[in-house]
Amino acid sequence: MFHGFAVVLVLFIYCLNFQTGWKKHCWKPSLSQSLLLLLILATHLEPTFPEPLLKRISDICKNAGCWLVVDNTYEYFMYDGLKHSCVEGDHIVNIFSFSKAYGMMGWRVGYIAYPTEVEGLATQLLKVQDNIPICASLISQRLALHSLEVGPEWVREQVKDLVKNREIVIEALSPLGEGAVLGGEGAIYLWATLPEKCMDDVKVVHWLAHRHGVVVIPGSACGSRGHLRISFGGLMENDCRAAAQRLKTGLEELVKHGLVQ
């Protein structure tokens, strides 16, 4: 989604690769001398940024005169006692969505929190809203309102069931070796590094689908070739076990013999 916006605006996109330890190395004072206009924290894999880190990122962006957009779509998808943190400021726009937490994918309802004290920002936001989406359908708005009235406790109860799925899929990824899997602290995805001899992730995805009957997402679709993105959401435990077994069998074959036809 964000990539599409950047393409329309003819902006240069610089993607950070968390595999290289970006948390430790990418937030440098030199950012203040850069041409960076907007930083987006899309937390689909790891929505558990510690509050001190979020504040640090916020301070660096503010000092650089850079907007910070934080995607909070997975705010309720937290595990192992971790809690979601949210930052605010006159340079920050927070994005929220009903799509994942309330299972409203396709209903296209969400909301943003923005600094009202920034002169002209509301007008610019309204310009976009009025000319692109206009508004959500009436039934979508009513469903979203009901979701807010019910509150997040219902969501948290549903999320509890995902913990077992996460464990099942992590075990299925074990053939890739220690340190090959990241994520799982939040959201519904895991990130796996492919063996060096099989770095064409698109081919691997096609191979897993056709030979082993299991579907995952190529990392290149998320900006990182040679990786897989695996979801452990949207499945009952028994279905997850069946899919995970297919995935594990496929990865074992991939590691030992490569893309066997």
N, C-alpha and C positions, 0 to 999 in steps of 0.2 A: 504494500500500500504506500509506504513512505517513498519507496523507490520510484513509483509511478509519479508521485507529486514532483519529485526532484527532476525527473526527465522532462515533465511539462514545463518546468521553470528553467530548464537548461542549466542546472546546477552541477557542480562537480561533487561526486559522492566518495567519501573516504570511509570504508568499513573497517571497524576494529575487530581483530581476531582474538577472541578470548583464549585461544589455545596458547598464545605467546605470552600470557601473563599481563594482559593489557592493564589490569587494575594497578599494577605496580609501576608501569613504565610510561603510560600514555598521557597522564595528567601532569604536564610540565609547565613551568612558568612561561615558556616560549609561546604557549597558546595565546597569550595576550598580544603577541606581535603578529599573529596569523590573520588570515582572511576569513576565518571561520565565522559564519553568520548564525548558524543554527546547529545545535547538538541534540540528537534524538536518542533517548534511552528506551529502546524497545525491549521490554523485559519478558519476552515470550519463553526464554529458556531459564532465565535466572531472575525472578522477581524479588529476590531477597537481598538487594543491595543494603548493607548495613547503613544505619542513619548517618554515622560519621562520614562514610564514603559519599553518600548522596549530598551531604552538606559541603563536602570538599569540592565535588564536581560543580555544585551550584555556585560556590564562591569563585572558582576559576572562571566559569562562564560569565559571571557578573563582572569580574575584573577585566575580562576580555571584550565586554560589550556584546556578548553572544547570548541569543535566546536558548533556553533549555526546555525541551519538550519531553515530558515523561509519560510513557504509556503504562497505565495502571490496570490494563485489561485483566490481569491474573491476580489481582489484589487479594482474593480470598483463597487462592490455591497455594496454601502454605503447609509445610510438613515439619515434623520433628520439633515442634514447639517454636518455630520461627515466626516472626511477625512482619507484616508489611509496613514499610515506612513511606511517608509522603513528605515532600518538601514544598515550600511555597516561597514566593518572592516576586518582585516587580519585573522579573525577566523570565518567569517560569509559567508554562502552560501545562496543566495536568489533564490527561485524557483518560476517560473512563468508558466502559462498555458493558452492555447487558449480554453480549453475545456468548461469552464463555460461562460466567458465573451462573447466569440464569437460563442457560441453554437456549438462547434466542438468536442463534446463528441464522442469518438471512433476514431477520426482522429489521436490521439496520437501525438500531437505537443505541445511543450513547450520549455522553455529555462531557463538557470540558469545564475546568475551573481556571480562570484567567485573572490577571491583576486589573481590576477596574480603574485603578488610579493612573494607568498608562494612557495618556491622551491619544485618542484616535484608534486604539486597538479594537474596541468594541465595534466601531464603524467598519473596520476592515474585515473583522470576523463575520459581521452581518452581510457584508458584500458577498463573501464566499457562500455563506449559508443560503442566501436568497437566490443565488444564481446557479448553484450546483445541486444540492440535495433538496432545497426548499424546506421540506419537513417530513418527518416520519409519518406513516399512515396512522389513521386514528386508532385502529385496533392495536398497532404496535405501541402507541403511546399509552393506551389503557393497560396493556400487559406490563409495560415498564413501570407504570405507576403502582400497579398491584404488587409487583416484585419489590419495590421500595417499601411499601407498606408492610409486607410480610417480613422484610428484613433479612440480614445475611445469615442468620442462624440456620435456615433451611439449606443454604448453600454449603455452609461448613459441614453439615451432616452428610451431604452428598460427597463432598471432597474426601471425607474419611475413608470412603470405599476405594479411593484411588491408591491408597498407600500400598495395599497388597498388589495391585496391578504394577505399580512401580517396581516392587521387589522382583516380581515375576519377569519383567522385561529386562531389568538389570542383569539378572542371572542368565537370560537368553543371550545377552551381549558378551558374556564372559569369554567366548572363544577369541575375541579380539585382543585379549590380554589386559594386564593390569595398567591402569592409567589411560586406557583408550576411551573411557566413558565419562562424560561430564553432565552436570545438571541433576535434576531430581529433587533439589531443595524446594522447588516451587513449580508452578505451572503444570503442564501435562506432557512435557517433552524430555527426551534424552538426546544427547549429542555424542556420536561415536566416530572415532577415527578409523579409517579403513587401513588394511595392510599396505605397505609401500608398493607391492607388486600389483595391487588392484585399486589404484587411485582414481580411476574413471568412475566416479560415483553414479553417473547416469546409467552406464552399462550395468553396474552392480544392481541398481534398483530394478532395471528391466529383467535382469537374470533372476533375482529373487522372486519377482512377480510371476514370471513364466515357468521357472523350474521348481520353485518351492511354494508358490501360492500365497505369498505374504507381501504386503505393500508398505514401503517406507518412503521417505522423502529424500531426494539427493541433496547433499549439502551445498552444491553449487547453486541451487535454487534460493539458498539463503546467504549466498555470497562467499561460500567456503568450499572449494573443490576438495574431493578426497574424504568427505565425511558423509554421515547419514544422520537424518533427524527422525526420531522414532517417537510416536505418540503412545501413551499408555492410558489415554482417556477414551470415553465413549464406548467402552466394552464391559460387559459383565465378566466376572472373574473367570468363569469356565471358558468363555470365548477368548479371553486374553491369554489363558494358558495354551489353548490350541494354536493361536497365532504365534505366541512366543516359542513354542516347540518347533514350528516351521522355521521361524527366524533363526533359532539356534542351530538347527540342522543345516540350514543354508550357510551360515557363517562358518561352521566347522568345516564344511566342504570348501568354502572359499579360501580359508586360511591354509588348508592342507594341499588343495589341488588347483586353486584358482577358479576362473570362470569355465567350469566344465560344461560342455554342451551335450 
